[in-house]
Amino acid sequence: MEQSELESKIQTLETGLAVQEAAMAGAQATQAATQAGMTSTFTATQAGTWSVMAVGSVALVVGMFLGITIAKN
């Protein structure tokens, strides 16, 4: 092989390696963003569930006291 042919092959390999590294970095960034999105969705779901439960509990207690008050009259 000639020197220029070897240099060309080395340059091609370096380019391919750079493309692979960029693709891997992009995949890792995508995975990190997906995990962050799933975590925030789960947190929002939990917060919403607890909020609904709290409001329902308050409404139940208020309803009980209103019922007792109305029943006394």
All heavy atoms as TSV, in Angstrom:
chain	resi	resn	atom	element	x	y	z
A	1	MET	N	N	0.833	-1.184	0.000
A	1	MET	CA	C	0.000	0.000	0.000
A	1	MET	C	C	0.876	1.246	0.000
A	1	MET	O	O	1.917	1.270	0.634
A	1	MET	CB	C	-0.868	0.034	1.257
A	1	MET	CG	C	-2.103	-0.788	1.177
A	1	MET	SD	S	-3.154	-0.397	2.589
A	1	MET	CE	C	-4.054	-1.900	2.630
A	2	GLU	N	N	0.360	2.225	-0.619
A	2	GLU	CA	C	1.092	3.484	-0.664
A	2	GLU	C	C	0.764	4.318	0.572
A	2	GLU	O	O	-0.236	4.106	1.253
A	2	GLU	CB	C	0.699	4.263	-1.918
A	2	GLU	CG	C	1.170	3.595	-3.197
A	2	GLU	CD	C	0.792	4.417	-4.414
A	2	GLU	OE1	O	0.408	5.591	-4.268
A	2	GLU	OE2	O	0.876	3.874	-5.508
A	3	GLN	N	N	1.607	5.280	0.825
A	3	GLN	CA	C	1.440	6.153	1.993
A	3	GLN	C	C	0.123	6.927	1.927
A	3	GLN	O	O	-0.589	7.037	2.914
A	3	GLN	CB	C	2.629	7.122	2.076
A	3	GLN	CG	C	2.625	8.029	3.273
A	3	GLN	CD	C	2.924	7.286	4.570
A	3	GLN	OE1	O	3.461	6.188	4.550
A	3	GLN	NE2	N	2.546	7.879	5.678
A	4	SER	N	N	-0.219	7.453	0.757
A	4	SER	CA	C	-1.444	8.247	0.616
A	4	SER	C	C	-2.683	7.364	0.806
A	4	SER	O	O	-3.690	7.815	1.355
A	4	SER	CB	C	-1.483	8.937	-0.743
A	4	SER	OG	O	-1.510	7.967	-1.778
A	5	GLU	N	N	-2.601	6.114	0.365
A	5	GLU	CA	C	-3.730	5.197	0.544
A	5	GLU	C	C	-3.932	4.874	2.031
A	5	GLU	O	O	-5.058	4.824	2.520
A	5	GLU	CB	C	-3.481	3.906	-0.247
A	5	GLU	CG	C	-4.672	2.983	-0.299
A	5	GLU	CD	C	-4.399	1.745	-1.147
A	5	GLU	OE1	O	-3.460	1.762	-1.969
A	5	GLU	OE2	O	-5.148	0.777	-0.958
A	6	LEU	N	N	-2.848	4.692	2.758
A	6	LEU	CA	C	-2.930	4.441	4.198
A	6	LEU	C	C	-3.501	5.658	4.924
A	6	LEU	O	O	-4.339	5.532	5.822
A	6	LEU	CB	C	-1.555	4.101	4.765
A	6	LEU	CG	C	-1.029	2.699	4.465
A	6	LEU	CD1	C	0.399	2.559	4.956
A	6	LEU	CD2	C	-1.914	1.664	5.106
A	7	GLU	N	N	-3.037	6.828	4.544
A	7	GLU	CA	C	-3.535	8.051	5.158
A	7	GLU	C	C	-5.035	8.211	4.900
A	7	GLU	O	O	-5.797	8.630	5.783
A	7	GLU	CB	C	-2.765	9.258	4.643
A	7	GLU	CG	C	-1.353	9.347	5.177
A	7	GLU	CD	C	-0.563	10.494	4.560
A	7	GLU	OE1	O	-1.110	11.212	3.687
A	7	GLU	OE2	O	0.599	10.676	4.952
A	8	SER	N	N	-5.466	7.878	3.711
A	8	SER	CA	C	-6.882	7.971	3.357
A	8	SER	C	C	-7.716	7.011	4.201
A	8	SER	O	O	-8.782	7.368	4.710
A	8	SER	CB	C	-7.065	7.666	1.869
A	8	SER	OG	O	-8.426	7.627	1.540
A	9	LYS	N	N	-7.224	5.784	4.378
A	9	LYS	CA	C	-7.943	4.799	5.183
A	9	LYS	C	C	-7.993	5.220	6.656
A	9	LYS	O	O	-9.013	5.065	7.321
A	9	LYS	CB	C	-7.294	3.421	5.048
A	9	LYS	CG	C	-7.583	2.764	3.722
A	9	LYS	CD	C	-7.060	1.348	3.688
A	9	LYS	CE	C	-7.421	0.704	2.357
A	9	LYS	NZ	N	-7.109	-0.711	2.329
A	10	ILE	N	N	-6.904	5.762	7.154
A	10	ILE	CA	C	-6.868	6.230	8.537
A	10	ILE	C	C	-7.864	7.377	8.730
A	10	ILE	O	O	-8.596	7.422	9.713
A	10	ILE	CB	C	-5.442	6.644	8.947
A	10	ILE	CG1	C	-4.550	5.410	9.066
A	10	ILE	CG2	C	-5.456	7.439	10.246
A	10	ILE	CD1	C	-3.090	5.707	9.276
A	11	GLN	N	N	-7.903	8.290	7.774
A	11	GLN	CA	C	-8.829	9.419	7.865
A	11	GLN	C	C	-10.277	8.923	7.829
A	11	GLN	O	O	-11.129	9.414	8.573
A	11	GLN	CB	C	-8.569	10.414	6.738
A	11	GLN	CG	C	-9.403	11.670	6.860
A	11	GLN	CD	C	-9.067	12.687	5.781
A	11	GLN	OE1	O	-8.371	12.375	4.817
A	11	GLN	NE2	N	-9.571	13.892	5.952
A	12	THR	N	N	-10.551	7.931	6.991
A	12	THR	CA	C	-11.894	7.358	6.915
A	12	THR	C	C	-12.271	6.709	8.243
A	12	THR	O	O	-13.399	6.873	8.740
A	12	THR	CB	C	-11.975	6.319	5.774
A	12	THR	OG1	O	-11.620	6.944	4.542
A	12	THR	CG2	C	-13.368	5.739	5.669
A	13	LEU	N	N	-11.349	5.976	8.839
A	13	LEU	CA	C	-11.598	5.352	10.129
A	13	LEU	C	C	-11.820	6.385	11.230
A	13	LEU	O	O	-12.689	6.231	12.088
A	13	LEU	CB	C	-10.441	4.424	10.519
A	13	LEU	CG	C	-10.335	3.125	9.717
A	13	LEU	CD1	C	-9.044	2.384	10.068
A	13	LEU	CD2	C	-11.531	2.234	9.978
A	14	GLU	N	N	-11.032	7.453	11.216
A	14	GLU	CA	C	-11.200	8.514	12.205
A	14	GLU	C	C	-12.573	9.179	12.063
A	14	GLU	O	O	-13.235	9.477	13.059
A	14	GLU	CB	C	-10.091	9.552	12.066
A	14	GLU	CG	C	-8.743	9.078	12.569
A	14	GLU	CD	C	-7.628	10.088	12.319
A	14	GLU	OE1	O	-7.822	11.014	11.494
A	14	GLU	OE2	O	-6.574	9.946	12.948
A	15	THR	N	N	-12.991	9.387	10.824
A	15	THR	CA	C	-14.310	9.985	10.583
A	15	THR	C	C	-15.414	9.063	11.086
A	15	THR	O	O	-16.361	9.507	11.744
A	15	THR	CB	C	-14.504	10.269	9.081
A	15	THR	OG1	O	-13.459	11.129	8.624
A	15	THR	CG2	C	-15.851	10.918	8.818
A	16	GLY	N	N	-15.284	7.780	10.792
A	16	GLY	CA	C	-16.281	6.814	11.258
A	16	GLY	C	C	-16.346	6.759	12.773
A	16	GLY	O	O	-17.433	6.677	13.365
A	17	LEU	N	N	-15.204	6.807	13.427
A	17	LEU	CA	C	-15.160	6.797	14.886
A	17	LEU	C	C	-15.798	8.053	15.463
A	17	LEU	O	O	-16.539	7.993	16.449
A	17	LEU	CB	C	-13.712	6.670	15.356
A	17	LEU	CG	C	-13.490	6.544	16.856
A	17	LEU	CD1	C	-14.212	5.325	17.406
A	17	LEU	CD2	C	-12.008	6.465	17.158
A	18	ALA	N	N	-15.556	9.183	14.859
A	18	ALA	CA	C	-16.161	10.438	15.322
A	18	ALA	C	C	-17.682	10.386	15.178
A	18	ALA	O	O	-18.415	10.844	16.063
A	18	ALA	CB	C	-15.593	11.618	14.548
A	19	VAL	N	N	-18.163	9.800	14.088
A	19	VAL	CA	C	-19.611	9.666	13.880
A	19	VAL	C	C	-20.206	8.753	14.950
A	19	VAL	O	O	-21.262	9.049	15.517
A	19	VAL	CB	C	-19.909	9.142	12.458
A	19	VAL	CG1	C	-21.369	8.732	12.327
A	19	VAL	CG2	C	-19.549	10.192	11.424
A	20	GLN	N	N	-19.530	7.650	15.253
A	20	GLN	CA	C	-20.017	6.734	16.282
A	20	GLN	C	C	-20.066	7.412	17.652
A	20	GLN	O	O	-21.017	7.234	18.416
A	20	GLN	CB	C	-19.128	5.491	16.371
A	20	GLN	CG	C	-19.341	4.497	15.252
A	20	GLN	CD	C	-18.422	3.286	15.379
A	20	GLN	OE1	O	-17.351	3.368	15.973
A	20	GLN	NE2	N	-18.850	2.172	14.829
A	21	GLU	N	N	-19.036	8.172	17.966
A	21	GLU	CA	C	-19.006	8.877	19.251
A	21	GLU	C	C	-20.135	9.897	19.352
A	21	GLU	O	O	-20.778	10.030	20.392
A	21	GLU	CB	C	-17.654	9.556	19.450
A	21	GLU	CG	C	-16.519	8.587	19.721
A	21	GLU	CD	C	-15.160	9.262	19.782
A	21	GLU	OE1	O	-15.089	10.481	19.494
A	21	GLU	OE2	O	-14.189	8.592	20.126
A	22	ALA	N	N	-20.383	10.598	18.253
A	22	ALA	CA	C	-21.467	11.581	18.257
A	22	ALA	C	C	-22.826	10.892	18.401
A	22	ALA	O	O	-23.701	11.379	19.133
A	22	ALA	CB	C	-21.433	12.409	16.973
A	23	ALA	N	N	-22.999	9.766	17.734
A	23	ALA	CA	C	-24.256	9.029	17.834
A	23	ALA	C	C	-24.465	8.514	19.257
A	23	ALA	O	O	-25.581	8.574	19.802
A	23	ALA	CB	C	-24.271	7.863	16.848
A	24	MET	N	N	-23.401	8.024	19.879
A	24	MET	CA	C	-23.500	7.529	21.252
A	24	MET	C	C	-23.823	8.665	22.217
A	24	MET	O	O	-24.649	8.512	23.122
A	24	MET	CB	C	-22.202	6.843	21.672
A	24	MET	CG	C	-22.261	6.262	23.060
A	24	MET	SD	S	-23.534	5.013	23.249
A	24	MET	CE	C	-22.579	3.576	22.904
A	25	ALA	N	N	-23.212	9.814	22.028
A	25	ALA	CA	C	-23.503	10.966	22.884
A	25	ALA	C	C	-24.957	11.400	22.719
A	25	ALA	O	O	-25.638	11.719	23.701
A	25	ALA	CB	C	-22.560	12.120	22.552
A	26	GLY	N	N	-25.437	11.387	21.490
A	26	GLY	CA	C	-26.844	11.733	21.244
A	26	GLY	C	C	-27.794	10.733	21.887
A	26	GLY	O	O	-28.815	11.121	22.466
A	27	ALA	N	N	-27.449	9.454	21.807
A	27	ALA	CA	C	-28.295	8.427	22.419
A	27	ALA	C	C	-28.332	8.581	23.933
A	27	ALA	O	O	-29.385	8.452	24.568
A	27	ALA	CB	C	-27.791	7.038	22.044
A	28	GLN	N	N	-27.195	8.880	24.531
A	28	GLN	CA	C	-27.150	9.068	25.982
A	28	GLN	C	C	-27.950	10.296	26.404
A	28	GLN	O	O	-28.656	10.275	27.416
A	28	GLN	CB	C	-25.702	9.183	26.457
A	28	GLN	CG	C	-24.949	7.868	26.397
A	28	GLN	CD	C	-23.467	8.023	26.704
A	28	GLN	OE1	O	-22.926	9.120	26.684
A	28	GLN	NE2	N	-22.807	6.905	26.980
A	29	ALA	N	N	-27.854	11.360	25.629
A	29	ALA	CA	C	-28.622	12.568	25.944
A	29	ALA	C	C	-30.121	12.299	25.819
A	29	ALA	O	O	-30.915	12.751	26.659
A	29	ALA	CB	C	-28.203	13.708	25.018
A	30	THR	N	N	-30.504	11.559	24.791
A	30	THR	CA	C	-31.910	11.213	24.603
A	30	THR	C	C	-32.416	10.361	25.759
A	30	THR	O	O	-33.511	10.581	26.286
A	30	THR	CB	C	-32.110	10.468	23.272
A	30	THR	OG1	O	-31.679	11.312	22.209
A	30	THR	CG2	C	-33.561	10.088	23.058
A	31	GLN	N	N	-31.615	9.390	26.174
A	31	GLN	CA	C	-32.013	8.528	27.280
A	31	GLN	C	C	-32.143	9.327	28.576
A	31	GLN	O	O	-33.085	9.135	29.342
A	31	GLN	CB	C	-30.997	7.402	27.464
A	31	GLN	CG	C	-31.408	6.393	28.520
A	31	GLN	CD	C	-30.429	5.252	28.628
A	31	GLN	OE1	O	-29.291	5.352	28.193
A	31	GLN	NE2	N	-30.872	4.164	29.225
A	32	ALA	N	N	-31.226	10.235	28.821
A	32	ALA	CA	C	-31.295	11.068	30.022
A	32	ALA	C	C	-32.548	11.942	30.005
A	32	ALA	O	O	-33.232	12.089	31.027
A	32	ALA	CB	C	-30.044	11.928	30.139
A	33	ALA	N	N	-32.859	12.517	28.857
A	33	ALA	CA	C	-34.054	13.360	28.746
A	33	ALA	C	C	-35.323	12.539	28.938
A	33	ALA	O	O	-36.279	12.982	29.588
A	33	ALA	CB	C	-34.072	14.061	27.396
A	34	THR	N	N	-35.335	11.334	28.402
A	34	THR	CA	C	-36.497	10.453	28.561
A	34	THR	C	C	-36.702	10.088	30.017
A	34	THR	O	O	-37.825	10.126	30.534
A	34	THR	CB	C	-36.316	9.178	27.719
A	34	THR	OG1	O	-36.163	9.548	26.345
A	34	THR	CG2	C	-37.501	8.248	27.848
A	35	GLN	N	N	-35.627	9.750	30.699
A	35	GLN	CA	C	-35.732	9.408	32.116
A	35	GLN	C	C	-36.196	10.603	32.950
A	35	GLN	O	O	-37.005	10.457	33.860
A	35	GLN	CB	C	-34.405	8.872	32.638
A	35	GLN	CG	C	-34.091	7.482	32.124
A	35	GLN	CD	C	-32.721	6.993	32.555
A	35	GLN	OE1	O	-31.870	7.779	32.956
A	35	GLN	NE2	N	-32.500	5.692	32.446
A	36	ALA	N	N	-35.691	11.778	32.626
A	36	ALA	CA	C	-36.120	12.981	33.343
A	36	ALA	C	C	-37.609	13.244	33.107
A	36	ALA	O	O	-38.341	13.607	34.032
A	36	ALA	CB	C	-35.292	14.181	32.905
A	37	GLY	N	N	-38.047	13.047	31.885
A	37	GLY	CA	C	-39.467	13.226	31.560
A	37	GLY	C	C	-40.349	12.231	32.289
A	37	GLY	O	O	-41.411	12.589	32.810
A	38	MET	N	N	-39.902	10.973	32.347
A	38	MET	CA	C	-40.683	9.955	33.056
A	38	MET	C	C	-40.754	10.266	34.549
A	38	MET	O	O	-41.796	10.096	35.176
A	38	MET	CB	C	-40.082	8.565	32.832
A	38	MET	CG	C	-40.292	8.025	31.435
A	38	MET	SD	S	-39.829	6.287	31.179
A	38	MET	CE	C	-38.256	6.152	31.971
A	39	THR	N	N	-39.650	10.731	35.106
A	39	THR	CA	C	-39.626	11.059	36.527
A	39	THR	C	C	-40.560	12.220	36.833
A	39	THR	O	O	-41.325	12.179	37.811
A	39	THR	CB	C	-38.195	11.403	36.966
A	39	THR	OG1	O	-37.353	10.284	36.709
A	39	THR	CG2	C	-38.129	11.740	38.438
A	40	SER	N	N	-40.532	13.257	36.015
A	40	SER	CA	C	-41.407	14.401	36.269
A	40	SER	C	C	-42.876	14.034	36.065
A	40	SER	O	O	-43.741	14.501	36.808
A	40	SER	CB	C	-41.017	15.582	35.378
A	40	SER	OG	O	-41.217	15.271	34.022
A	41	THR	N	N	-43.156	13.161	35.098
A	41	THR	CA	C	-44.533	12.711	34.890
A	41	THR	C	C	-45.024	11.912	36.088
A	41	THR	O	O	-46.144	12.111	36.568
A	41	THR	CB	C	-44.630	11.851	33.614
A	41	THR	OG1	O	-44.219	12.636	32.504
A	41	THR	CG2	C	-46.034	11.356	33.383
A	42	PHE	N	N	-44.182	11.025	36.586
A	42	PHE	CA	C	-44.550	10.226	37.750
A	42	PHE	C	C	-44.779	11.116	38.965
A	42	PHE	O	O	-45.747	10.932	39.712
A	42	PHE	CB	C	-43.451	9.198	38.049
A	42	PHE	CG	C	-43.716	8.369	39.269
A	42	PHE	CD1	C	-44.671	7.369	39.244
A	42	PHE	CD2	C	-43.024	8.602	40.448
A	42	PHE	CE1	C	-44.935	6.607	40.375
A	42	PHE	CE2	C	-43.274	7.857	41.579
A	42	PHE	CZ	C	-44.235	6.847	41.549
A	43	THR	N	N	-43.906	12.094	39.164
A	43	THR	CA	C	-44.044	13.010	40.303
A	43	THR	C	C	-45.340	13.801	40.205
A	43	THR	O	O	-46.054	13.966	41.198
A	43	THR	CB	C	-42.833	13.958	40.361
A	43	THR	OG1	O	-41.639	13.179	40.452
A	43	THR	CG2	C	-42.912	14.899	41.539
A	44	ALA	N	N	-45.652	14.280	39.014
A	44	ALA	CA	C	-46.896	15.036	38.827
A	44	ALA	C	C	-48.120	14.150	39.067
A	44	ALA	O	O	-49.114	14.595	39.664
A	44	ALA	CB	C	-46.938	15.627	37.423
A	45	THR	N	N	-48.041	12.916	38.626
A	45	THR	CA	C	-49.150	11.986	38.842
A	45	THR	C	C	-49.358	11.727	40.330
A	45	THR	O	O	-50.491	11.738	40.817
A	45	THR	CB	C	-48.878	10.654	38.109
A	45	THR	OG1	O	-48.701	10.920	36.722
A	45	THR	CG2	C	-50.011	9.676	38.287
A	46	GLN	N	N	-48.271	11.507	41.042
A	46	GLN	CA	C	-48.368	11.279	42.485
A	46	GLN	C	C	-48.937	12.500	43.190
A	46	GLN	O	O	-49.787	12.376	44.070
A	46	GLN	CB	C	-46.991	10.936	43.066
A	46	GLN	CG	C	-46.504	9.555	42.705
A	46	GLN	CD	C	-47.347	8.482	43.336
A	46	GLN	OE1	O	-48.247	7.950	42.711
A	46	GLN	NE2	N	-47.075	8.154	44.571
A	47	ALA	N	N	-48.463	13.682	42.822
A	47	ALA	CA	C	-48.959	14.915	43.445
A	47	ALA	C	C	-50.448	15.085	43.175
A	47	ALA	O	O	-51.215	15.459	44.070
A	47	ALA	CB	C	-48.168	16.114	42.933
A	48	GLY	N	N	-50.857	14.802	41.955
A	48	GLY	CA	C	-52.277	14.911	41.608
A	48	GLY	C	C	-53.125	13.923	42.384
A	48	GLY	O	O	-54.209	14.259	42.870
A	49	THR	N	N	-52.631	12.696	42.531
A	49	THR	CA	C	-53.367	11.679	43.274
A	49	THR	C	C	-53.544	12.086	44.732
A	49	THR	O	O	-54.640	12.014	45.286
A	49	THR	CB	C	-52.636	10.326	43.193
A	49	THR	OG1	O	-52.534	9.942	41.823
A	49	THR	CG2	C	-53.367	9.252	43.966
A	50	TRP	N	N	-52.458	12.545	45.350
A	50	TRP	CA	C	-52.541	12.954	46.755
A	50	TRP	C	C	-53.421	14.182	46.918
A	50	TRP	O	O	-54.129	14.313	47.924
A	50	TRP	CB	C	-51.139	13.187	47.328
A	50	TRP	CG	C	-50.459	11.898	47.642
A	50	TRP	CD1	C	-49.443	11.317	46.950
A	50	TRP	CD2	C	-50.766	10.992	48.712
A	50	TRP	NE1	N	-49.097	10.118	47.518
A	50	TRP	CE2	C	-49.897	9.899	48.607
A	50	TRP	CE3	C	-51.700	11.004	49.738
A	50	TRP	CZ2	C	-49.930	8.828	49.486
A	50	TRP	CZ3	C	-51.726	9.937	50.618
A	50	TRP	CH2	C	-50.849	8.872	50.497
A	51	SER	N	N	-53.402	15.083	45.963
A	51	SER	CA	C	-54.257	16.277	46.037
A	51	SER	C	C	-55.730	15.886	45.997
A	51	SER	O	O	-56.540	16.388	46.779
A	51	SER	CB	C	-53.956	17.226	44.886
A	51	SER	OG	O	-52.641	17.695	44.961
A	52	VAL	N	N	-56.062	14.980	45.100
A	52	VAL	CA	C	-57.455	14.533	44.989
A	52	VAL	C	C	-57.887	13.828	46.268
A	52	VAL	O	O	-59.000	14.037	46.769
A	52	VAL	CB	C	-57.629	13.604	43.756
A	52	VAL	CG1	C	-58.971	12.905	43.782
A	52	VAL	CG2	C	-57.472	14.404	42.479
A	53	MET	N	N	-57.010	13.019	46.828
A	53	MET	CA	C	-57.344	12.323	48.069
A	53	MET	C	C	-57.546	13.316	49.216
A	53	MET	O	O	-58.460	13.162	50.034
A	53	MET	CB	C	-56.258	11.304	48.417
A	53	MET	CG	C	-56.279	10.099	47.496
A	53	MET	SD	S	-54.947	8.929	47.762
A	53	MET	CE	C	-54.981	8.621	49.478
A	54	ALA	N	N	-56.700	14.323	49.292
A	54	ALA	CA	C	-56.822	15.326	50.358
A	54	ALA	C	C	-58.119	16.111	50.228
A	54	ALA	O	O	-58.836	16.325	51.216
A	54	ALA	CB	C	-55.617	16.265	50.328
A	55	VAL	N	N	-58.429	16.539	49.017
A	55	VAL	CA	C	-59.668	17.298	48.796
A	55	VAL	C	C	-60.880	16.424	49.110
A	55	VAL	O	O	-61.854	16.884	49.724
A	55	VAL	CB	C	-59.713	17.827	47.344
A	55	VAL	CG1	C	-61.090	18.355	46.997
A	55	VAL	CG2	C	-58.666	18.906	47.146
A	56	GLY	N	N	-60.827	15.170	48.712
A	56	GLY	CA	C	-61.936	14.261	49.013
A	56	GLY	C	C	-62.112	14.058	50.504
A	56	GLY	O	O	-63.250	14.010	51.003
A	57	SER	N	N	-61.015	13.947	51.228
A	57	SER	CA	C	-61.093	13.774	52.679
A	57	SER	C	C	-61.693	15.004	53.346
A	57	SER	O	O	-62.547	14.892	54.242
A	57	SER	CB	C	-59.704	13.503	53.255
A	57	SER	OG	O	-59.175	12.313	52.727
A	58	VAL	N	N	-61.260	16.172	52.935
A	58	VAL	CA	C	-61.810	17.413	53.493
A	58	VAL	C	C	-63.301	17.510	53.189
A	58	VAL	O	O	-64.108	17.864	54.063
A	58	VAL	CB	C	-61.043	18.643	52.951
A	58	VAL	CG1	C	-61.760	19.936	53.297
A	58	VAL	CG2	C	-59.625	18.645	53.487
A	59	ALA	N	N	-63.671	17.178	51.965
A	59	ALA	CA	C	-65.089	17.237	51.589
A	59	ALA	C	C	-65.913	16.254	52.418
A	59	ALA	O	O	-67.039	16.562	52.827
A	59	ALA	CB	C	-65.246	16.940	50.106
A	60	LEU	N	N	-65.355	15.076	52.687
A	60	LEU	CA	C	-66.060	14.095	53.511
A	60	LEU	C	C	-66.288	14.617	54.926
A	60	LEU	O	O	-67.399	14.533	55.465
A	60	LEU	CB	C	-65.269	12.785	53.552
A	60	LEU	CG	C	-65.832	11.693	54.458
A	60	LEU	CD1	C	-67.184	11.219	53.942
A	60	LEU	CD2	C	-64.864	10.541	54.563
A	61	VAL	N	N	-65.252	15.184	55.533
A	61	VAL	CA	C	-65.372	15.710	56.891
A	61	VAL	C	C	-66.362	16.867	56.938
A	61	VAL	O	O	-67.234	16.931	57.821
A	61	VAL	CB	C	-63.983	16.127	57.434
A	61	VAL	CG1	C	-64.118	16.874	58.750
A	61	VAL	CG2	C	-63.094	14.910	57.591
A	62	VAL	N	N	-66.275	17.780	55.997
A	62	VAL	CA	C	-67.208	18.911	55.948
A	62	VAL	C	C	-68.630	18.402	55.748
A	62	VAL	O	O	-69.578	18.869	56.395
A	62	VAL	CB	C	-66.804	19.902	54.833
A	62	VAL	CG1	C	-67.910	20.925	54.584
A	62	VAL	CG2	C	-65.502	20.596	55.194
A	63	GLY	N	N	-68.797	17.423	54.881
A	63	GLY	CA	C	-70.126	16.848	54.646
A	63	GLY	C	C	-70.692	16.187	55.885
A	63	GLY	O	O	-71.901	16.290	56.168
A	64	MET	N	N	-69.844	15.518	56.644
A	64	MET	CA	C	-70.309	14.884	57.880
A	64	MET	C	C	-70.791	15.940	58.874
A	64	MET	O	O	-71.863	15.799	59.483
A	64	MET	CB	C	-69.188	14.039	58.492
A	64	MET	CG	C	-68.927	12.770	57.713
A	64	MET	SD	S	-67.494	11.763	58.198
A	64	MET	CE	C	-67.163	12.160	59.852
A	65	PHE	N	N	-70.011	17.004	59.046
A	65	PHE	CA	C	-70.425	18.048	59.982
A	65	PHE	C	C	-71.686	18.767	59.499
A	65	PHE	O	O	-72.544	19.114	60.310
A	65	PHE	CB	C	-69.282	19.041	60.233
A	65	PHE	CG	C	-68.257	18.503	61.171
A	65	PHE	CD1	C	-66.977	18.193	60.733
A	65	PHE	CD2	C	-68.541	18.290	62.513
A	65	PHE	CE1	C	-66.023	17.695	61.606
A	65	PHE	CE2	C	-67.611	17.788	63.401
A	65	PHE	CZ	C	-66.326	17.486	62.938
A	66	LEU	N	N	-71.800	18.991	58.215
A	66	LEU	CA	C	-73.022	19.602	57.681
A	66	LEU	C	C	-74.219	18.687	57.913
A	66	LEU	O	O	-75.301	19.135	58.283
A	66	LEU	CB	C	-72.877	19.903	56.196
A	66	LEU	CG	C	-72.106	21.163	55.817
A	66	LEU	CD1	C	-71.924	21.229	54.307
A	66	LEU	CD2	C	-72.811	22.402	56.319
A	67	GLY	N	N	-74.014	17.393	57.699
A	67	GLY	CA	C	-75.102	16.445	57.927
A	67	GLY	C	C	-75.532	16.405	59.375
A	67	GLY	O	O	-76.737	16.348	59.681
A	68	ILE	N	N	-74.575	16.436	60.285
A	68	ILE	CA	C	-74.909	16.449	61.723
A	68	ILE	C	C	-75.662	17.721	62.079
A	68	ILE	O	O	-76.659	17.696	62.812
A	68	ILE	CB	C	-73.615	16.302	62.561
A	68	ILE	CG1	C	-73.044	14.902	62.395
A	68	ILE	CG2	C	-73.885	16.607	64.029
A	68	ILE	CD1	C	-71.652	14.726	62.993
A	69	THR	N	N	-75.179	18.842	61.548
A	69	THR	CA	C	-75.816	20.129	61.823
A	69	THR	C	C	-77.253	20.152	61.295
A	69	THR	O	O	-78.175	20.605	61.979
A	69	THR	CB	C	-74.996	21.280	61.198
A	69	THR	OG1	O	-73.674	21.222	61.708
A	69	THR	CG2	C	-75.614	22.624	61.528
A	70	ILE	N	N	-77.443	19.671	60.092
A	70	ILE	CA	C	-78.782	19.667	59.496
A	70	ILE	C	C	-79.688	18.688	60.240
A	70	ILE	O	O	-80.871	18.958	60.467
A	70	ILE	CB	C	-78.697	19.307	57.992
A	70	ILE	CG1	C	-78.018	20.456	57.241
A	70	ILE	CG2	C	-80.067	19.045	57.403
A	70	ILE	CD1	C	-77.677	20.125	55.800
A	71	ALA	N	N	-79.140	17.563	60.661
A	71	ALA	CA	C	-79.955	16.560	61.364
A	71	ALA	C	C	-80.407	17.062	62.731
A	71	ALA	O	O	-81.492	16.687	63.213
A	71	ALA	CB	C	-79.173	15.276	61.518
A	72	LYS	N	N	-79.627	17.902	63.380
A	72	LYS	CA	C	-80.005	18.445	64.683
A	72	LYS	C	C	-81.162	19.419	64.592
A	72	LYS	O	O	-81.906	19.601	65.548
A	72	LYS	CB	C	-78.803	19.126	65.345
A	72	LYS	CG	C	-77.804	18.158	65.878
A	72	LYS	CD	C	-76.687	18.908	66.607
A	72	LYS	CE	C	-75.685	17.935	67.176
A	72	LYS	NZ	N	-74.599	18.640	67.892
A	73	ASN	N	N	-81.276	20.067	63.443
A	73	ASN	CA	C	-82.321	21.081	63.284
A	73	ASN	C	C	-83.572	20.404	62.928
A	73	ASN	O	O	-84.551	20.270	62.806
A	73	ASN	CB	C	-81.963	22.105	62.226
A	73	ASN	CG	C	-80.773	22.959	62.674
A	73	ASN	OD1	O	-80.612	23.173	63.869
A	73	ASN	ND2	N	-79.990	23.419	61.752
